[in-house]
Amino acid sequence: MSALSDLGEFIREQRQNAKISLRQLSQLAGVSNPYLSQIERGLRKPSAEVLQQIGTALRISTPVMYLRAGLLELVESGGVLAAIASDGELNERQKQVLVEIYETFRRENAAARPPEPAGPAPNGTAATSTEAPSNDIPEPGTDGAGRHPAEES
């Protein structure tokens, strides 16, 4: 079976699992009914944008759609998405759920990450502070508390 046929079959299965007709999916995804039919039959290769629209309509994450279409190249060999996609023990729905959970955790972690600390200024000097510097060294001629002993009587 070709990659296009695999993709089309995957989309058809997901549509049938969602219990929606081809016509309903075409309306939800914003693509023509004949074009969607051709995609499902493996006759047309959809663009990344159309895949995203179909995925959104079917509530399937975009990376899952891209993986199925062969559009997503995994940066790291043996990455999480590759492991999920290649696991023959999981059905398509299980793979989809795992990818969605993984993406949710990554988004939450990115949002919870503290902002990067301020580093050196672009010219290589330390970043300046708006507060006056602390002067722990007493002024010469004082008793350490800022008083001149000669002035006291």
Backbone as a printed PyTorch tensor [residue, N CA C, xyz], in Angstrom:
tensor([[[  0.8500,  -1.1810,   0.0000],
         [  0.0000,   0.0000,   0.0000],
         [  0.8940,   1.2420,   0.0000]],

        [[  0.5630,   2.2410,  -0.7850],
         [  1.3880,   3.4490,  -0.8780],
         [  1.1380,   4.3680,   0.3110]],

        [[  2.0440,   5.3290,   0.4710],
         [  1.9150,   6.2890,   1.5700],
         [  0.6250,   7.0920,   1.4370]],

        [[  0.2590,   7.4470,   0.1980],
         [ -0.9850,   8.1880,  -0.0240],
         [ -2.1940,   7.3530,   0.3620]],

        [[ -2.1700,   6.0770,   0.0070],
         [ -3.2750,   5.1880,   0.3640],
         [ -3.3620,   5.0280,   1.8710]],

        [[ -2.1900,   4.8960,   2.5170],
         [ -2.1640,   4.7860,   3.9780],
         [ -2.7760,   6.0300,   4.6200]],

        [[ -2.3830,   7.2010,   4.1370],
         [ -2.9100,   8.4480,   4.6770],
         [ -4.4130,   8.5360,   4.4620]],

        [[ -4.8460,   8.2320,   3.2410],
         [ -6.2700,   8.2840,   2.9360],
         [ -7.0760,   7.3310,   3.7960]],

        [[ -6.5460,   6.1330,   3.9780],
         [ -7.2140,   5.1400,   4.8220],
         [ -7.2780,   5.6140,   6.2660]],

        [[ -6.1960,   6.2140,   6.7390],
         [ -6.1640,   6.7520,   8.1000],
         [ -7.2420,   7.8250,   8.2720]],

        [[ -7.3270,   8.7430,   7.3210],
         [ -8.3230,   9.8110,   7.4060],
         [ -9.7330,   9.2170,   7.3690]],

        [[ -9.9640,   8.2630,   6.4900],
         [-11.2770,   7.6190,   6.3980],
         [-11.6410,   6.9440,   7.7260]],

        [[-10.6830,   6.2020,   8.2980],
         [-10.9450,   5.5270,   9.5800],
         [-11.2770,   6.5290,  10.6800]],

        [[-10.5240,   7.6200,  10.7220],
         [-10.7770,   8.6290,  11.7520],
         [-12.1400,   9.2910,  11.5540]],

        [[-12.5030,   9.5350,  10.3030],
         [-13.8170,  10.1350,  10.0050],
         [-14.9310,   9.1820,  10.4180]],

        [[-14.7640,   7.9000,  10.0980],
         [-15.7790,   6.9100,  10.4520],
         [-15.8640,   6.7300,  11.9710]],

        [[-14.7230,   6.7500,  12.6430],
         [-14.7200,   6.6720,  14.1100],
         [-15.4350,   7.8620,  14.7350]],

        [[-15.3200,   9.0210,  14.0890],
         [-15.9840,  10.2310,  14.5720],
         [-17.4630,  10.2510,  14.1880]],

        [[-17.8660,   9.2640,  13.3740],
         [-19.2540,   9.1280,  12.9240],
         [-19.7560,  10.3670,  12.1790]],

        [[-18.9040,  10.8460,  11.2650],
         [-19.3340,  11.9480,  10.4090],
         [-19.1660,  11.5330,   8.9540]],

        [[-20.0110,  12.1090,   8.1210],
         [-19.9820,  11.7670,   6.6980],
         [-18.8430,  12.5130,   6.0020]],

        [[-18.5470,  12.0610,   4.8050],
         [-17.5340,  12.7360,   3.9880],
         [-17.9400,  14.1880,   3.7570]],

        [[-19.2120,  14.3980,   3.4770],
         [-19.7220,  15.7560,   3.2360],
         [-19.5640,  16.6310,   4.4830]],

        [[-19.8770,  16.0790,   5.6560],
         [-19.7350,  16.8490,   6.8990],
         [-18.2720,  17.2150,   7.1540]],

        [[-17.3770,  16.2520,   6.9240],
         [-15.9570,  16.5290,   7.1320],
         [-15.4700,  17.5870,   6.1520]],

        [[-15.9250,  17.5190,   4.9240],
         [-15.4840,  18.5130,   3.9410],
         [-15.9230,  19.9190,   4.3700]],

        [[-17.1260,  20.0170,   4.9340],
         [-17.5940,  21.3260,   5.4140],
         [-16.7940,  21.7890,   6.6310]],

        [[-16.5650,  20.8690,   7.5740],
         [-15.8110,  21.2210,   8.7800],
         [-14.3720,  21.6130,   8.4620]],

        [[-13.7760,  20.9320,   7.4940],
         [-12.3760,  21.1750,   7.1520],
         [-12.2130,  22.3080,   6.1440]],

        [[-13.2940,  22.6920,   5.4950],
         [-13.2040,  23.7660,   4.5120],
         [-12.5640,  23.3390,   3.2050]],

        [[-12.7250,  22.0680,   2.8380],
         [-12.2270,  21.5630,   1.5540],
         [-13.4010,  20.9570,   0.7940]],

        [[-13.2630,  20.8950,  -0.5140],
         [-14.3820,  20.3830,  -1.3080],
         [-14.5790,  18.8880,  -1.0820]],

        [[-15.8200,  18.4730,  -1.2250],
         [-16.1800,  17.0730,  -1.0530],
         [-15.4140,  16.1670,  -2.0340]],

        [[-15.3440,  16.5120,  -3.3510],
         [-14.5920,  15.6550,  -4.2800],
         [-13.1030,  15.5730,  -3.9330]],

        [[-12.5050,  16.6850,  -3.5020],
         [-11.0870,  16.6930,  -3.1490],
         [-10.8370,  15.7880,  -1.9420]],

        [[-11.6890,  15.8910,  -0.9330],
         [-11.5470,  15.0540,   0.2470],
         [-11.7180,  13.5770,  -0.1220]],

        [[-12.6420,  13.2840,  -0.9900],
         [-12.8430,  11.9100,  -1.4520],
         [-11.5840,  11.3800,  -2.1400]],

        [[-10.9660,  12.2100,  -2.9570],
         [ -9.7350,  11.8120,  -3.6480],
         [ -8.5980,  11.5690,  -2.6530]],

        [[ -8.5460,  12.3810,  -1.6080],
         [ -7.5260,  12.1880,  -0.5670],
         [ -7.7470,  10.8450,   0.1210]],

        [[ -8.9870,  10.5680,   0.4850],
         [ -9.2900,   9.3140,   1.1760],
         [ -9.0020,   8.0890,   0.3030]],

        [[ -9.1570,   8.2310,  -0.9900],
         [ -8.9050,   7.1060,  -1.9010],
         [ -7.4280,   7.0190,  -2.3160]],

        [[ -6.5990,   7.9370,  -1.8030],
         [ -5.1690,   7.8920,  -2.0910],
         [ -4.8140,   8.4240,  -3.4670]],

        [[ -5.7120,   9.2150,  -4.0610],
         [ -5.4630,   9.7610,  -5.3950],
         [ -4.8070,  11.1360,  -5.3690]],

        [[ -4.9610,  11.8490,  -4.2630],
         [ -4.3920,  13.1980,  -4.1480],
         [ -3.5960,  13.3060,  -2.8630]],

        [[ -2.5070,  14.0540,  -2.9250],
         [ -1.7070,  14.3150,  -1.7270],
         [ -2.0700,  15.7120,  -1.2290]],

        [[ -2.6270,  15.8070,  -0.0320],
         [ -3.0250,  17.1230,   0.4890],
         [ -1.8150,  17.9310,   0.9470]],

        [[ -1.9630,  19.2380,   0.9040],
         [ -0.9140,  20.1260,   1.4040],
         [ -0.9040,  20.0690,   2.9300]],

        [[  0.1390,  20.6200,   3.5090],
         [  0.2370,  20.6670,   4.9740],
         [ -0.9330,  21.4500,   5.5580]],

        [[ -1.3440,  22.5110,   4.8840],
         [ -2.4600,  23.3320,   5.3630],
         [ -3.7580,  22.5310,   5.3620]],

        [[ -4.0110,  21.7820,   4.2860],
         [ -5.2250,  20.9740,   4.2010],
         [ -5.1890,  19.8700,   5.2580]],

        [[ -4.0280,  19.2690,   5.4670],
         [ -3.9040,  18.2500,   6.5170],
         [ -4.2440,  18.8350,   7.8830]],

        [[ -3.7700,  20.0360,   8.1190],
         [ -4.0600,  20.6950,   9.3900],
         [ -5.5610,  20.9360,   9.5310]],

        [[ -6.2170,  21.3750,   8.4620],
         [ -7.6490,  21.6340,   8.4980],
         [ -8.4230,  20.3360,   8.7500]],

        [[ -8.0240,  19.2590,   8.0930],
         [ -8.6880,  17.9710,   8.2870],
         [ -8.4460,  17.4840,   9.7140]],

        [[ -7.2090,  17.6190,  10.1800],
         [ -6.8820,  17.2150,  11.5500],
         [ -7.6970,  17.9780,  12.5760]],

        [[ -7.8250,  19.2750,  12.3810],
         [ -8.6080,  20.0990,  13.2980],
         [-10.0650,  19.6420,  13.3020]],

        [[-10.6070,  19.3950,  12.1210],
         [-12.0070,  18.9590,  12.0100],
         [-12.2170,  17.6040,  12.6830]],

        [[-11.2040,  16.7320,  12.6020],
         [-11.3150,  15.3950,  13.1990],
         [-10.7940,  15.3440,  14.6350]],

        [[-10.2920,  16.4790,  15.1200],
         [ -9.6910,  16.5760,  16.4510],
         [ -8.4700,  15.6570,  16.5780]],

        [[ -7.6400,  15.7100,  15.5630],
         [ -6.3800,  14.9710,  15.5390],
         [ -5.2660,  16.0050,  15.5180]],

        [[ -4.2470,  15.8030,  16.3330],
         [ -3.1700,  16.7890,  16.3920],
         [ -2.4630,  16.8930,  15.0490]],

        [[ -2.0100,  18.0810,  14.7470],
         [ -1.3210,  18.3330,  13.4840],
         [ -0.0740,  17.4590,  13.3250]],

        [[  0.7670,  17.2890,  14.3670],
         [  1.9280,  16.4090,  14.1780],
         [  1.5530,  14.9730,  13.7870]],

        [[  0.4640,  14.4570,  14.3320],
         [  0.0370,  13.1090,  13.9530],
         [ -0.3050,  13.0790,  12.4700]],

        [[ -1.0110,  14.0990,  12.0080],
         [ -1.3730,  14.1620,  10.5850],
         [ -0.1170,  14.2730,   9.7230]],

        [[  0.8210,  15.1130,  10.1390],
         [  2.0520,  15.2890,   9.3770],
         [  2.8890,  14.0100,   9.3640]],

        [[  2.9380,  13.3140,  10.5060],
         [  3.6660,  12.0470,  10.5600],
         [  3.0430,  11.0430,   9.5890]],

        [[  1.7270,  10.9560,   9.6020],
         [  1.0450,  10.0050,   8.7270],
         [  1.2860,  10.3210,   7.2530]],

        [[  1.3970,  11.6070,   6.9470],
         [  1.5890,  12.0290,   5.5570],
         [  3.0560,  12.0200,   5.1540]],

        [[  3.9540,  11.7950,   6.1070],
         [  5.3790,  11.8090,   5.8030],
         [  5.9340,  13.2150,   5.6630]],

        [[  5.2200,  14.2060,   6.1900],
         [  5.6860,  15.5930,   6.0880],
         [  6.5250,  16.0140,   7.2770]],

        [[  6.4170,  15.2900,   8.3740],
         [  7.1450,  15.6730,   9.5790],
         [  8.4130,  14.8470,   9.6750]],

        [[  9.5320,  15.5180,   9.5810],
         [ 10.8200,  14.8600,   9.7530],
         [ 11.1700,  14.9580,  11.2210]],

        [[ 11.4960,  13.8390,  11.8190],
         [ 11.8630,  13.8480,  13.2300],
         [ 13.3100,  14.2790,  13.3580]],

        [[ 13.5360,  15.2790,  14.1660],
         [ 14.8710,  15.8440,  14.3260],
         [ 15.7820,  14.8580,  15.0440]],

        [[ 15.3010,  14.2890,  16.1020],
         [ 16.1290,  13.3650,  16.8560],
         [ 15.7360,  11.9460,  16.4870]],

        [[ 16.7200,  11.1230,  16.1900],
         [ 16.3910,   9.7440,  15.8580],
         [ 15.9240,   9.0630,  17.1260]],

        [[ 14.8810,   8.2830,  16.9830],
         [ 14.3450,   7.5920,  18.1450],
         [ 13.5930,   8.5140,  19.0760]],

        [[ 13.1080,   9.6560,  18.6000],
         [ 12.3610,  10.5920,  19.4280],
         [ 11.0290,  10.0090,  19.8670]],

        [[ 10.3810,  10.7220,  20.7580],
         [  9.1150,  10.2560,  21.3150],
         [  8.0720,  10.0640,  20.2190]],

        [[  7.9340,  11.0340,  19.3210],
         [  6.9260,  10.9180,  18.2650],
         [  7.2210,   9.7360,  17.3460]],

        [[  8.4820,   9.4990,  17.0640],
         [  8.8520,   8.3660,  16.2160],
         [  8.5190,   7.0570,  16.9120]],

        [[  8.8020,   6.9910,  18.2020],
         [  8.5160,   5.7730,  18.9550],
         [  7.0250,   5.4860,  18.9740]],

        [[  6.2400,   6.5100,  19.1820],
         [  4.7870,   6.3260,  19.2030],
         [  4.2920,   5.8970,  17.8260]],

        [[  4.7440,   6.6150,  16.7890],
         [  4.2690,   6.3330,  15.4340],
         [  4.6530,   4.9320,  14.9670]],

        [[  5.8030,   4.4240,  15.4080],
         [  6.2750,   3.1380,  14.9090],
         [  5.8580,   1.9580,  15.7760]],

        [[  5.1970,   2.2060,  16.8820],
         [  4.8210,   1.1150,  17.7780],
         [  3.6500,   0.3240,  17.2050]],

        [[  3.9200,  -0.8960,  16.7970],
         [  2.9020,  -1.7510,  16.2030],
         [  1.8950,  -2.3030,  17.1950]],

        [[  2.1800,  -2.1730,  18.4770],
         [  1.2680,  -2.6760,  19.5090],
         [  0.1270,  -1.7000,  19.8010]],

        [[  0.2540,  -0.4570,  19.3280],
         [ -0.7600,   0.5630,  19.5870],
         [ -1.6440,   0.7510,  18.3590]],

        [[ -2.9330,   1.0000,  18.5910],
         [ -3.7950,   1.3320,  17.4560],
         [ -3.7000,   2.8420,  17.2120]],

        [[ -4.3040,   3.2920,  16.1330],
         [ -4.1680,   4.7030,  15.7360],
         [ -4.7280,   5.6470,  16.7850]],

        [[ -5.8300,   5.2890,  17.4040],
         [ -6.4230,   6.1500,  18.4250],
         [ -5.4900,   6.2740,  19.6300]],

        [[ -4.8920,   5.1690,  20.0400],
         [ -3.9600,   5.1980,  21.1640],
         [ -2.7470,   6.0660,  20.8410]],

        [[ -2.2390,   5.9400,  19.6190],
         [ -1.1060,   6.7710,  19.2030],
         [ -1.4740,   8.2470,  19.2530]],

        [[ -2.6580,   8.5620,  18.7610],
         [ -3.1200,   9.9460,  18.7390],
         [ -3.2090,  10.5070,  20.1530]],

        [[ -3.7750,   9.7410,  21.0700],
         [ -3.9220,  10.1960,  22.4520],
         [ -2.5600,  10.4120,  23.1010]],

        [[ -1.6330,   9.4850,  22.8820],
         [ -0.2980,   9.6320,  23.4480],
         [  0.4080,  10.8840,  22.9340]],

        [[  0.3050,  11.1400,  21.6370],
         [  0.9370,  12.3350,  21.0660],
         [  0.3110,  13.5910,  21.6520]],

        [[ -1.0080,  13.6060,  21.8070],
         [ -1.6760,  14.7820,  22.3690],
         [ -1.2540,  15.0250,  23.8180]],

        [[ -1.1450,  13.9530,  24.6000],
         [ -0.7010,  14.0920,  25.9880],
         [  0.7350,  14.6190,  26.0340]],

        [[  1.5940,  14.0420,  25.2020],
         [  2.9900,  14.4700,  25.1370],
         [  3.0860,  15.9610,  24.7860]],

        [[  2.3360,  16.3810,  23.7740],
         [  2.3640,  17.7930,  23.3640],
         [  1.8320,  18.6970,  24.4710]],

        [[  0.8090,  18.2510,  25.1880],
         [  0.2520,  19.0350,  26.2790],
         [  1.2870,  19.2240,  27.3830]],

        [[  1.9750,  18.1570,  27.7600],
         [  3.0190,  18.2630,  28.7790],
         [  4.1130,  19.2230,  28.3340]],

        [[  4.5400,  19.1330,  27.0780],
         [  5.5990,  20.0240,  26.5900],
         [  5.1550,  21.4870,  26.6290]],

        [[  3.9080,  21.7530,  26.2210],
         [  3.3930,  23.1350,  26.2660],
         [  3.3260,  23.6450,  27.6990]],

        [[  2.8310,  22.8090,  28.6330],
         [  2.7490,  23.2180,  30.0350],
         [  4.1260,  23.4960,  30.6150]],

        [[  5.0800,  22.6500,  30.3090],
         [  6.4400,  22.8560,  30.8160],
         [  7.0610,  24.1160,  30.2460]],

        [[  6.8190,  24.3830,  28.9700],
         [  7.3570,  25.5980,  28.3490],
         [  6.7420,  26.8390,  28.9920]],

        [[  5.4470,  26.7780,  29.3040],
         [  4.7670,  27.9260,  29.9020],
         [  5.2220,  28.1420,  31.3460]],

        [[  5.5810,  27.0630,  32.0510],
         [  5.9810,  27.1690,  33.4510],
         [  7.4570,  27.5010,  33.6260]],

        [[  8.2200,  27.4320,  32.5430],
         [  9.6540,  27.6920,  32.6170],
         [  9.8940,  29.1380,  33.0410]],

        [[ 10.7700,  29.3700,  34.0480],
         [ 11.0370,  30.7540,  34.4520],
         [ 11.7730,  31.4970,  33.3490]],

        [[ 11.6070,  32.8020,  33.3080],
         [ 12.3140,  33.5760,  32.2720],
         [ 13.8150,  33.4700,  32.4680]],

        [[ 14.5320,  33.5830,  31.3760],
         [ 15.9900,  33.5120,  31.4050],
         [ 16.5400,  34.6870,  32.2080]],

        [[ 17.5690,  34.4620,  33.0590],
         [ 18.1560,  35.5700,  33.8240],
         [ 18.8790,  36.5430,  32.8880]],

        [[ 18.9220,  37.7970,  33.3320],
         [ 19.6030,  38.8160,  32.5240],
         [ 21.0920,  38.5440,  32.5420]],

        [[ 21.6760,  38.4770,  31.3920],
         [ 23.1110,  38.2240,  31.2750],
         [ 23.8520,  39.5170,  31.0820]],

        [[ 25.0700,  39.4240,  30.6070],
         [ 25.8420,  40.6420,  30.3640],
         [ 25.1990,  41.4880,  29.2750]],

        [[ 25.4290,  42.7700,  29.3770],
         [ 24.9120,  43.6890,  28.3660],
         [ 25.6110,  43.3970,  27.0440]],

        [[ 25.0250,  43.8100,  25.9340],
         [ 25.6110,  43.5090,  24.6290],
         [ 27.0740,  43.9120,  24.4680]],

        [[ 27.5140,  44.9660,  25.1560],
         [ 28.9040,  45.4060,  25.0030],
         [ 29.8630,  44.6410,  25.8960]],

        [[ 29.3630,  43.6120,  26.5990],
         [ 30.2210,  42.7690,  27.4180],
         [ 30.2980,  43.2050,  28.8660]],

        [[ 29.7000,  44.3480,  29.2140],
         [ 29.7020,  44.7950,  30.5960],
         [ 28.5060,  44.2020,  31.3070]],

        [[ 28.5310,  44.2340,  32.6100],
         [ 27.4220,  43.6890,  33.3810],
         [ 26.1940,  44.5530,  33.1750]],

        [[ 25.0410,  43.9210,  33.2710],
         [ 23.7850,  44.6690,  33.1450],
         [ 23.6950,  45.6420,  34.3020]],

        [[ 23.1500,  46.8050,  34.0640],
         [ 23.0670,  47.8220,  35.0960],
         [ 21.7800,  47.6570,  35.8710]],

        [[ 21.8280,  48.0760,  37.1210],
         [ 20.6700,  47.9950,  37.9870],
         [ 20.1430,  49.3980,  38.2050]],

        [[ 18.8420,  49.5040,  38.4780],
         [ 18.2530,  50.8150,  38.7200],
         [ 18.4320,  51.2280,  40.1740]],

        [[ 18.8270,  50.2750,  41.0420],
         [ 19.0410,  50.6000,  42.4420],
         [ 20.4420,  51.1870,  42.6280]],

        [[ 20.5820,  52.0640,  43.6590],
         [ 21.8960,  52.6080,  43.9850],
         [ 22.7370,  51.4940,  44.5810]],

        [[ 24.0000,  51.4570,  44.2620],
         [ 24.8430,  50.3830,  44.7980],
         [ 24.9670,  50.4920,  46.3070]],

        [[ 25.0690,  49.3510,  46.9560],
         [ 25.2600,  49.3180,  48.3980],
         [ 26.7040,  49.7030,  48.6860]],

        [[ 26.9050,  50.6100,  49.6490],
         [ 28.2490,  51.0600,  49.9880],
         [ 28.5680,  50.5520,  51.3750]],

        [[ 29.1640,  49.3610,  51.4420],
         [ 29.4830,  48.7600,  52.7330],
         [ 30.7940,  49.2790,  53.3100]],

        [[ 31.5680,  50.0230,  52.5630],
         [ 32.8470,  50.5410,  53.0320],
         [ 32.6040,  51.9200,  53.6310]],

        [[ 32.9950,  52.1170,  54.8930],
         [ 32.7380,  53.4320,  55.5070],
         [ 33.5670,  54.5230,  54.8500]],

        [[ 32.9900,  55.6840,  54.8330],
         [ 33.6720,  56.8480,  54.2600],
         [ 34.8880,  57.1670,  55.1300]],

        [[ 36.0360,  57.5140,  54.5130],
         [ 37.2290,  57.8280,  55.3210],
         [ 36.9410,  58.9490,  56.3160]],

        [[ 37.4600,  58.8050,  57.5410],
         [ 37.3100,  59.8370,  58.5600],
         [ 36.0270,  59.7090,  59.3510]],

        [[ 35.2870,  58.6200,  59.1770],
         [ 34.0420,  58.4350,  59.9360],
         [ 34.2200,  57.2550,  60.8670]],

        [[ 33.2470,  57.0510,  61.7410],
         [ 33.3390,  55.9520,  62.7090],
         [ 32.6820,  54.6640,  62.2000]],

        [[ 32.3660,  54.5870,  60.9500],
         [ 31.7390,  53.3900,  60.3820],
         [ 30.2410,  53.5260,  60.2700]],

        [[ 29.6580,  54.4520,  60.9980],
         [ 28.2160,  54.6740,  60.9080],
         [ 27.9520,  55.9580,  60.1520]],

        [[ 28.9930,  56.5150,  59.5450],
         [ 28.8260,  57.7330,  58.7650],
         [ 28.9840,  59.0000,  59.5910]],

        [[ 29.3570,  58.8740,  60.8910],
         [ 29.5080,  60.0620,  61.7560],
         [ 30.9800,  60.4290,  61.8700]],

        [[ 31.2460,  61.6880,  61.8830],
         [ 32.6010,  62.1650,  62.1030],
         [ 32.8050,  62.3180,  63.6070]],

        [[ 33.7670,  61.5850,  64.1990],
         [ 33.9430,  61.6530,  65.6610],
         [ 34.2760,  63.0510,  66.1640]],

        [[ 34.9290,  63.8470,  65.3930],
         [ 35.3080,  65.1730,  65.8230],
         [ 34.0980,  66.0870,  65.9510]],

        [[ 33.0060,  65.7520,  65.2540],
         [ 31.8340,  66.6220,  65.2700],
         [ 31.0010,  66.3780,  66.5040]],

        [[ 31.2050,  65.1930,  67.1560],
         [ 30.3860,  64.9190,  68.3220],
         [ 30.9490,  65.6190,  69.5370]],

        [[ 30.1050,  66.0910,  70.3610],
         [ 30.5580,  66.6820,  71.6070],
         [ 29.6190,  66.3890,  72.7220]]])
